[in-house]
């Protein structure tokens, strides 16, 4: 039995989801090939004119052209990355140091967006060292925090946290029977991780993001990882950030879970669950 026939995806057919990803990658590659040249010409001419332009109004317009051509190119790259994520390159990562760097980046983002940031890292004296692709993990968290800032908006609040969890409290905050309920409710908790929690010595780390935004309807949550899905009624915009985060989590073999906020009366709580 080959790898493709082993895979049963969310559509209930072996390999169908991967075929859709492959088709998406081919489409993005084709679009990118056709658009890269005109985008490069437009952006290049705008940059050339910008160097010698003295009118502030014209400089503003030329800068907008440069910015938007770069954005169009990034959208193509993001779509290709979503369809075919890179192969993970694991290294040893000191979790406490990683989280401190993450907090510094988010403090700057929140300050620029007028969002209050609360940091809740719970590390013992000997914080763990994990073997994981650091860049991919950082990309997941960047997508989650960007989504949280967009959801809560100026004057809102966001909380990031890292904490150790035993098998009994992982994911749901309840016991293993609670995890069964979460599985039947359709949350992104795989059978693989559920089986792992049955070990009495199993230990996990949760790295998470919460916001006090308006949250999402059950219907919107089902489409949350779809590329370019718009939940604008809940302050969550278009893009492939969350879709890419999910693909990266799958590639790393970690769990990405979306639940209601634990801290705020409204909003979402995202948890990235790592096995230590």
Secondary structure, 3 states (H helix, E strand, C coil): CCHHHHCECCCCCECHHHHHHHHHHHHHHHHHHHHHHHHHHHHHHHHHHHHHCCCHHHHHHHHHHHHHHHHHHHHHHHHHHHHCCCCCCCEEEEHHHHHHHHHHHHHHHHHHHCCEEEEEECCCCCCCEEEECHHHHHHHHHHHHHHHHHHHCCCCEEEEEEEEEECCCCCCCCCHHHHHHHHHCCCCCCHHHHHHCCCCCCEEEEEEEEECCCCCCHHHHHCCCCCCCCEHHHCECCCCHHHHHHHHHHHHCCEEEEEECCCCCCCEEEEEEEEC
